[in-house]
Amino acid sequence: MRVDTLAELFHASPEPAIERVALAIAADLNPRLDPRPTLEALDAMGAALGRLVARSERAAVHAEMIRGYLYDEVGFKGEGADYRDPRCSDLSEVVARKTGLPITLAVVLMAVGQRAGLRVEGVSFPGHFLARLGGPEGLYLDPFDDARVLDRADLEALGRRVLGPGGSLRPEHLNPVGARAIAARMLANLKNLFERRGDHARALVACDRLVDLTASPEVIRDRGVHALALGALGVARDDLARYLRERPDAPDASTIGAALRRASKAGSAVQ
């Protein structure tokens, strides 16, 4: 079974199924990925959770059922997840290994919840992805902490931990986000991971996907930097020049200008 690409998914729908989006990202990590085992596992978990939640209409009860089934019974957990391990950003690995980052565990909650007839949305909280159960008046869950329900005090404490003592929780921190924003955050995680490793090839792939999703000049710049490191001089010249056109007054304009001159000089030398 072939994995649809991000471009295909977002061309077909402005809001594609989040598990399909996550699997498209996973396919960059494992080009031979077969999505069927992951989708079948999500189907089975969704059917089992659906039988449980049918017993009640209360969001608080549904939250306890999610916790009891997905975390206590099935065995999902955030504890012990290695943020430096790309497998924690790969939905197929997360479903198989039962551990992942907050955002990939949130994708599991969303996909299983949708199959169970629940409304579970992703919340792009700063530094720690959350899920919301039951719509605007619903409950906030921490997918990394056994889907624990977070009250206002918990959310404010989490905000201070992430944003610092002077940071304040803003309404937009608690708003749900769509598949495109979730994909961009997942790809940004991978981009940062590969950059820390000095893995220019895989960082460039993540940048390429992010450019398609966001057209961010900063990501275009980063793609150009990785292309230059890999000797892809034409891509480097185009991206670095484009960044400088779109951000002529950027603080790093002189640094990127120097990189552009190196790319141009190297390109002239090989012609």
C-alpha positions as CSV (number, residue, x, y, z in Angstrom):
1,M,0.0,0.0,0.0
2,R,1.4,3.3,-1.1
3,V,1.7,6.3,1.3
4,D,0.2,9.5,-0.1
5,T,2.6,12.5,-0.1
6,L,1.8,15.7,1.8
7,A,1.3,17.5,-1.5
8,E,-1.3,14.9,-2.6
9,L,-3.1,15.0,0.7
10,F,-3.4,18.7,0.9
11,H,-4.3,19.0,-2.8
12,A,-7.2,16.5,-2.2
13,S,-8.5,18.2,1.0
14,P,-7.7,21.3,3.0
15,E,-8.0,19.1,6.1
16,P,-6.8,15.6,5.4
17,A,-6.9,12.8,8.0
18,I,-4.2,13.6,10.5
19,E,-2.9,10.1,10.6
20,R,-2.4,10.1,6.8
21,V,-0.5,13.4,7.2
22,A,1.7,11.9,9.9
23,L,2.4,8.8,7.8
24,A,3.4,11.0,4.9
25,I,6.1,12.6,7.2
26,A,7.1,9.1,8.4
27,A,7.6,8.0,4.8
28,D,10.5,10.4,4.5
29,L,12.1,8.6,7.4
30,N,11.3,5.2,6.0
31,P,10.7,5.2,2.2
32,R,9.6,1.5,2.4
33,L,6.9,2.2,4.9
34,D,3.8,0.2,4.6
35,P,1.0,2.2,6.2
36,R,-1.5,-0.7,6.6
37,P,-0.3,-2.0,10.0
38,T,-0.6,1.4,11.5
39,L,-4.0,2.2,10.0
40,E,-5.3,-1.3,11.0
41,A,-4.1,-0.7,14.6
42,L,-5.7,2.7,14.8
43,D,-9.0,1.1,13.4
44,A,-8.9,-1.6,16.1
45,M,-8.2,0.8,18.9
46,G,-10.9,3.2,17.7
47,A,-13.5,0.4,17.6
48,A,-12.6,-0.7,21.1
49,L,-12.6,2.8,22.5
50,G,-15.9,3.4,20.7
51,R,-17.6,0.6,22.5
52,L,-16.4,2.1,25.8
53,V,-17.4,5.7,25.2
54,A,-20.9,4.8,24.0
55,R,-21.7,4.2,27.6
56,S,-21.6,7.9,28.5
57,E,-22.0,11.3,27.0
58,R,-19.8,13.1,29.5
59,A,-16.4,14.4,28.4
60,A,-14.9,13.8,31.8
61,V,-15.9,10.1,31.6
62,H,-14.6,9.9,28.0
63,A,-11.2,11.3,29.2
64,E,-11.0,8.6,31.9
65,M,-11.8,6.0,29.3
66,I,-9.1,7.3,27.0
67,R,-6.6,7.2,29.8
68,G,-7.7,3.7,31.0
69,Y,-7.8,2.1,27.6
70,L,-5.0,3.7,25.5
71,Y,-2.5,4.3,28.4
72,D,-3.3,1.7,31.1
73,E,-4.5,-1.2,28.8
74,V,-2.8,-0.7,25.4
75,G,0.3,0.8,27.0
76,F,1.0,4.2,25.4
77,K,3.3,6.4,27.4
78,G,5.3,9.5,27.0
79,E,7.7,8.8,29.9
80,G,11.1,7.5,28.6
81,A,10.6,8.9,25.1
82,D,13.9,10.2,23.6
83,Y,13.3,13.6,21.9
84,R,16.5,13.0,19.9
85,D,15.2,9.7,18.4
86,P,13.5,10.2,15.0
87,R,11.3,7.2,15.8
88,C,9.4,9.3,18.3
89,S,8.3,11.5,15.4
90,D,7.3,8.5,13.2
91,L,3.7,7.6,13.7
92,S,4.2,4.0,12.5
93,E,7.0,3.6,15.1
94,V,4.9,5.4,17.8
95,V,2.0,3.0,17.3
96,A,4.3,0.0,17.3
97,R,6.4,1.0,20.2
98,K,3.7,2.8,22.2
99,T,5.8,5.9,22.9
100,G,6.5,9.2,21.2
101,L,6.6,12.9,21.5
102,P,3.6,14.9,22.7
103,I,2.6,15.8,19.2
104,T,2.7,12.2,17.8
105,L,0.9,10.9,20.9
106,A,-1.7,13.6,20.2
107,V,-2.1,12.4,16.7
108,V,-2.8,8.9,18.1
109,L,-5.5,10.4,20.4
110,M,-7.0,12.4,17.5
111,A,-7.0,9.4,15.1
112,V,-8.4,6.9,17.6
113,G,-10.8,9.4,19.0
114,Q,-12.3,10.2,15.6
115,R,-12.8,6.5,15.0
116,A,-14.5,6.2,18.3
117,G,-16.9,9.1,17.5
118,L,-15.2,11.6,19.8
119,R,-14.1,15.2,18.9
120,V,-10.3,15.3,19.7
121,E,-8.4,18.3,18.3
122,G,-4.7,19.2,18.4
123,V,-3.6,22.2,20.4
124,S,-0.2,23.8,19.5
125,F,0.6,24.9,23.0
126,P,4.1,26.5,23.2
127,G,6.8,23.8,23.7
128,H,4.3,21.0,24.6
129,F,1.6,19.9,22.2
130,L,-1.8,19.1,23.8
131,A,-5.2,17.7,22.8
132,R,-8.7,19.1,23.4
133,L,-11.5,16.7,23.9
134,G,-15.2,17.7,23.4
135,G,-14.9,21.0,21.5
136,P,-14.7,24.6,22.8
137,E,-16.2,23.8,26.2
138,G,-14.3,20.5,26.5
139,L,-11.2,19.3,28.4
140,Y,-7.5,19.8,27.7
141,L,-5.4,16.6,27.8
142,D,-1.7,16.1,28.1
143,P,-1.0,13.2,25.7
144,F,2.6,12.9,27.1
145,D,1.3,12.4,30.6
146,D,-1.3,9.6,30.2
147,A,-3.9,12.0,28.8
148,R,-4.1,13.7,32.1
149,V,-6.8,16.4,32.2
150,L,-5.3,19.9,32.7
151,D,-7.3,22.5,34.5
152,R,-6.6,26.3,34.1
153,A,-4.1,26.2,36.9
154,D,-2.3,23.3,35.2
155,L,-2.2,25.1,31.9
156,E,-0.9,28.3,33.5
157,A,1.8,26.3,35.3
158,L,2.8,24.6,32.0
159,G,2.9,28.0,30.3
160,R,5.3,29.4,32.9
161,R,7.5,26.3,32.6
162,V,7.7,26.7,28.9
163,L,7.6,30.5,28.5
164,G,9.5,31.4,31.6
165,P,8.3,33.3,34.7
166,G,7.5,36.4,32.7
167,G,5.5,34.5,30.1
168,S,1.7,34.6,30.1
169,L,-0.9,32.3,28.8
170,R,-2.7,33.8,25.8
171,P,-6.0,32.6,24.2
172,E,-4.3,31.5,21.0
173,H,-2.1,29.1,23.0
174,L,-5.3,27.1,23.7
175,N,-6.9,27.2,20.2
176,P,-7.0,24.0,18.2
177,V,-5.0,23.8,15.0
178,G,-5.5,22.0,11.7
179,A,-3.5,19.4,9.9
180,R,-1.3,21.8,8.1
181,A,-0.1,23.4,11.3
182,I,0.4,20.0,12.9
183,A,2.5,18.8,10.0
184,A,4.6,22.0,10.1
185,R,5.3,21.5,13.8
186,M,6.2,17.8,13.3
187,L,8.5,18.7,10.4
188,A,10.1,21.6,12.4
189,N,10.9,19.0,15.2
190,L,12.6,16.8,12.7
191,K,14.4,19.7,11.1
192,N,15.8,20.8,14.4
193,L,16.8,17.2,15.3
194,F,18.7,16.6,12.1
195,E,20.4,20.0,12.3
196,R,21.6,19.2,15.8
197,R,23.1,16.0,14.4
198,G,24.7,17.7,11.4
199,D,22.6,15.6,9.1
200,H,22.2,18.0,6.2
201,A,20.6,15.6,3.9
202,R,17.6,14.8,6.1
203,A,17.4,18.4,7.4
204,L,17.1,19.5,3.8
205,V,14.2,17.1,3.2
206,A,12.4,18.4,6.2
207,C,13.0,22.0,5.0
208,D,11.7,21.1,1.5
209,R,8.4,19.8,3.0
210,L,8.1,22.9,5.2
211,V,8.7,25.2,2.2
212,D,5.8,23.5,0.5
213,L,3.6,23.9,3.5
214,T,4.5,27.4,4.7
215,A,6.7,29.1,2.0
216,S,8.5,30.7,5.0
217,P,11.5,32.7,3.9
218,E,13.4,31.5,7.0
219,V,12.9,27.8,6.0
220,I,13.9,28.7,2.4
221,R,17.1,30.2,3.9
222,D,17.7,27.0,5.9
223,R,17.2,24.8,2.9
224,G,19.7,26.9,1.0
225,V,22.3,26.5,3.8
226,H,21.8,22.7,3.9
227,A,22.0,22.6,0.1
228,L,25.3,24.5,0.2
229,A,26.7,22.1,2.8
230,L,25.7,19.2,0.5
231,G,27.2,20.8,-2.6
232,A,23.8,21.4,-4.3
233,L,25.0,24.8,-5.5
234,G,22.1,25.7,-7.8
235,V,19.5,25.1,-5.0
236,A,21.7,27.0,-2.5
237,R,22.1,30.0,-4.8
238,D,18.3,30.2,-5.6
239,D,17.2,29.8,-2.0
240,L,19.7,32.1,-0.4
241,A,19.1,34.8,-3.0
242,R,15.3,34.4,-2.5
243,Y,15.7,34.8,1.2
244,L,17.7,38.0,0.8
245,R,15.1,39.4,-1.6
246,E,12.3,38.7,0.8
247,R,14.2,39.7,4.0
248,P,16.6,42.4,2.8
249,D,16.9,43.8,6.3
250,A,17.2,40.5,8.2
251,P,19.7,40.5,11.0
252,D,21.6,37.7,9.3
253,A,21.6,39.3,5.9
254,S,25.3,39.8,5.8
255,T,26.0,36.2,6.8
256,I,23.6,34.8,4.2
257,G,25.1,37.2,1.6
258,A,28.5,35.7,2.3
259,A,27.1,32.2,1.9
260,L,25.5,33.2,-1.3
261,R,28.8,34.5,-2.6
262,R,30.5,31.2,-1.7
263,A,27.8,29.3,-3.5
264,S,28.1,31.5,-6.6
265,K,31.9,31.3,-6.6
266,A,31.9,27.5,-6.2
267,G,29.3,27.2,-8.9
268,S,31.4,29.2,-11.3
269,A,34.5,27.1,-10.5
270,V,32.7,23.8,-11.6
271,Q,31.1,25.2,-14.8
